[in-house]
Amino acid sequence: MLPARDVAPRAISQFLKRQPASSGKVRFAWESAVGQTVARATAVSLDDSGTLHVTANTDEWRREVVRSVPLIIRRMASLLGSNTVKRITVKRR
């Protein structure tokens, strides 16, 4: 039996993995992975090579995202599939 705390993330993950690639899907996964506060302070796009390009509103947010890249990659992999996001680049707007 699955613990209740794992049901929603698994359901979202299975749903996202079956959906076609789109910028909306990437933005939804990004917000799910980093939370609303970070998502509001950033913009993301995923290119065909699997690089997630993150643009942060400030240097502080850029540093925070850079610090969290290993965790973000794991979370994005659980939502989109293990080979979807291969690397993350972060720059300031």
Residue pairs with C-beta under 8 A, 6 or more apart in sequence:
2 10
9 78
12 32
12 79
13 78
13 79
16 25
16 28
16 29
16 79
16 80
17 79
17 80
17 81
19 25
21 46
23 45
23 46
25 80
26 44
26 45
26 46
26 52
26 80
27 39
27 44
29 76
29 79
29 80
30 39
30 42
30 44
30 52
30 76
31 39
32 75
32 79
33 72
33 75
33 76
33 79
34 42
34 65
34 68
34 72
34 75
38 61
38 64
38 65
41 56
41 57
41 58
41 61
42 54
42 55
42 56
42 57
42 61
42 65
43 54
43 55
43 93
44 52
44 53
44 54
44 55
45 52
45 53
46 52
46 53
46 84
46 85
47 53
49 86
50 83
50 84
50 85
50 86
50 87
51 85
51 86
51 87
51 88
51 89
52 76
52 85
52 87
52 88
52 89
53 88
53 89
53 91
54 65
54 88
54 89
54 90
54 91
55 90
55 91
55 92
55 93
56 62
56 64
56 65
56 90
56 91
56 92
56 93
57 92
57 93
58 92
59 92
62 90
62 91
62 92
65 72
65 88
65 90
66 90
69 88
69 90
72 88
73 85
73 87
73 88
76 84
76 85
77 83
77 84
77 85
